[in-house]
């Protein structure tokens, strides 16, 4: 689930990479300090403040889901993640021109916790494209294969249960089989997840 909290250790590019940048870019790379401010706002669940770090037509592309574009959709996404108390960490970031490339990371939220997962792990390669000091696009990397396999198993078990216990609610929350990212949907998912978690073995991990 995107719109997440990021905790990053920054890694400077070496002389060889800087030489490549001087040949391929007509201007200095964007300063990443504004992006750090965005991360701080997300960490505090300050939705309006975090939204202000994006361009008006910014996008957040979640693999397998409908593209999220523009201020209204991004606000809804940030509110969705705020309800689920999402927390994401990445090991490093490198800036190349107007793009930040993040290292491997992990994410925790109430959705994962409720289906029996402590966290999920992302491969390196999440990209954050900047336009000046603002965020133009965020493109998360895929989950690591091992993490994806466990997630698909646990998520599949939950959705099988939900399809049997609350089929109308699932159909409303996932029109065309895709998630709706907004505060109301997040709260509805939590209600279902609490019912599901209550019947799971307490020692499952």
For each residue, the residues with C-beta under 8 A, 3 or more apart:
1: 4 62 80 81 84 86 107 109 111 181
2: 60 62 68 77 81 138 140 181
3: 42 60 74 77 78 80 81 82 86 181
4: 1 42 81 86 87 88 107 109
5: 39 42 43 86 87 88 89
6: 39 42 43 88 89 90 102 105
7: 39 43 88 89 90
8: 36 39 89 90 91 92 93 102
9: 91 92 93
10: 32 92 93
11: 92 93 94
12:
13: 17 18 21 94 95 96
14: 17 18
15: 18 19
16: 19 20
17: 13 14 20 21 94 96
18: 13 14 15 21 22
19: 15 16 22 23
20: 16 17 23 24
21: 13 17 18 24 25 29 96 97
22: 18 19 25
23: 19 20
24: 20 21 97
25: 21 22 28 29 97
26:
27:
28: 25
29: 21 25 95 96 97 98
30: 34 95 97 98 130 132 133
31: 34 133
32: 10 35 36 93 95 100 130
33: 36 37
34: 30 31 37 38 53 130 133 134
35: 32 38 39 53 100 128 130 135
36: 8 32 33 39 40
37: 33 34 40 41 53
38: 34 35 41 42 50 53 135
39: 5 6 7 8 35 36 42 43
40: 36 37 43 44
41: 37 38 44 46 49 50 52 53
42: 3 4 5 6 38 39 45 46 50 78
43: 5 6 7 39 40
44: 40 41 49
45: 42 82
46: 41 42 49 50
47: 50 51 75 78 79 82
48: 51 52 75
49: 41 44 46 52 53
50: 38 41 42 46 47 53 78
51: 47 48 54 71 74 75 78
52: 41 48 49
53: 34 35 37 38 41 49 50 134 135
54: 51 58 71 74 134 135 136
55: 58 131 134 135 136
56: 70 71
57: 69 70 136
58: 54 55 69 70 71 74 134 135 136 137 138
59: 67 68 69 70 136 137 138
60: 2 3 67 68 69 74 77 137 138
61: 67 68 137 138 139 140
62: 1 2 65 68 140
63: 140 142
64:
65: 62 68 178 179
66: 178
67: 59 60 61
68: 2 59 60 61 62 65 73 74 77 181
69: 57 58 59 60 73 74
70: 56 57 58 59 73 74
71: 51 54 56 58 74 75
72: 75 76
73: 68 69 70 76 77 181
74: 3 51 54 58 60 68 69 70 71 77 78
75: 47 48 51 71 72 78 79
76: 72 73 79 80 181 182 183
77: 2 3 60 68 73 74 80 81 181 182
78: 3 42 47 50 51 74 75 81 82
79: 47 75 76 82 83 182 183 186
80: 1 3 76 77 83 84 181 182 183 185 186
81: 1 2 3 4 77 78 84 86 109 186
82: 3 45 47 78 79 85 86 183
83: 79 80 183 186 187 190
84: 1 80 81 109 110 111 186 189 190
85: 82 109 110
86: 1 3 4 5 81 82 107 108 109
87: 4 5 107 108 109
88: 4 5 6 7 105 106 107 108 122
89: 5 6 7 8 105 106 107
90: 6 7 8 93 102 103 104 105 122 126
91: 8 9 103 104 105 124
92: 8 9 10 11 102 103
93: 8 9 10 11 32 90 100 101 102 103
94: 11 13 17 100 101
95: 13 29 30 32 99 100 101
96: 13 17 21 29 99 101
97: 21 24 25 29 30
98: 29 30 129 130 131 136
99: 95 96 127 128 129 130
100: 32 35 93 94 95 127 128 130
101: 93 94 95 96 124 125 126 127
102: 6 8 90 92 93 105 124 125 126 127 128 141
103: 90 91 92 93 124
104: 90 91 121 122 123 124 144
105: 6 88 89 90 91 102 121 122 124 126
106: 88 89 119 120 121 122
107: 1 4 86 87 88 89 112 119 120 122
108: 86 87 88 112 113 118 119
109: 1 4 81 84 85 86 87 112 113
110: 84 85 113 114 190 193
111: 1 84 114 115 189 193
112: 107 108 109 115 117 118 119 120 151
113: 108 109 110 116 117 118 197
114: 110 111 158 190 193 194 196 197
115: 111 112 154 155 157 158 193 196 197
116: 113 154 200 204 205
117: 112 113 120 150 151 154
118: 108 112 113 205
119: 106 107 108 112
120: 106 107 112 117 143 147 148 151
121: 104 105 106 143 144 146 147
122: 88 90 104 105 106 107 126 140 141 142 143 144 147
123: 104 141 142 143 144
124: 91 101 102 103 104 105 141
125: 101 102 141
126: 90 101 102 105 122 138 139 140 141
127: 99 100 101 102 137 138 139
128: 35 99 100 102 135 137 138 139
129: 98 99 135 136 137 138 139
130: 30 32 34 35 98 99 100 133 134 135 136
131: 55 98 134 135 136
132: 30
133: 30 31 34 130
134: 34 53 54 55 58 130 131
135: 35 38 53 54 55 58 128 129 130 131 138
136: 54 55 57 58 59 98 129 130 131
137: 58 59 60 61 127 128 129
138: 2 58 59 60 61 126 127 128 129 135
139: 61 126 127 128 129
140: 2 61 62 63 122 126
141: 102 122 123 124 125 126
142: 63 122 123 148
143: 120 121 122 123 147 148 151
144: 104 121 122 123 147 148
145: 148 149
146: 121 149 150
147: 120 121 122 143 144 150 151
148: 120 142 143 144 145 151 152
149: 145 146 152 153
150: 117 146 147 153 154
151: 112 117 120 143 147 148 154 155
152: 148 149 155 156
153: 149 150 156 157
154: 115 116 117 150 151 157 158
155: 115 151 152 158 159
156: 152 153 159 160
157: 115 153 154 160 161
158: 114 115 154 155 161 162 193 196
159: 155 156 162 163 170
160: 156 157 163 164
161: 157 158 164 165 196
162: 158 159 165 166 167 169 170 192 196
163: 159 160 166 167 170
164: 160 161 167
165: 161 162 195
166: 162 163 169 170 192
167: 162 163 164 170 171
168: 171 172
169: 162 166 172 173 188 192
170: 159 162 163 166 167 173 174 192
171: 167 168 174 175
172: 168 169 175 188
173: 169 170 179 180 185 188 189
174: 170 171 177 178 179 180
175: 171 172 178 180
176:
177: 174
178: 65 66 174 175
179: 65 173 174 185
180: 173 174 175 185
181: 1 2 3 68 73 76 77 80 185 186
182: 76 77 79 80 185 186
183: 76 79 80 82 83 186 187
184: 187 188
185: 80 173 179 180 181 182 188 189
186: 79 80 81 83 84 181 182 183 189 190
187: 83 183 184 190 191
188: 169 172 173 184 185 191 192
189: 84 111 173 185 186 192 193
190: 83 84 110 114 186 187 193 194
191: 187 188 194 195
192: 162 166 169 170 188 189 195 196
193: 110 111 114 115 158 189 190 196 197
194: 114 190 191 197 198
195: 165 191 192 198 199
196: 114 115 158 161 162 192 193 199 200
197: 113 114 115 193 194 200
198: 194 195
199: 195 196
200: 116 196 197 204
201: 204
202:
203:
204: 116 200 201
205: 116 118
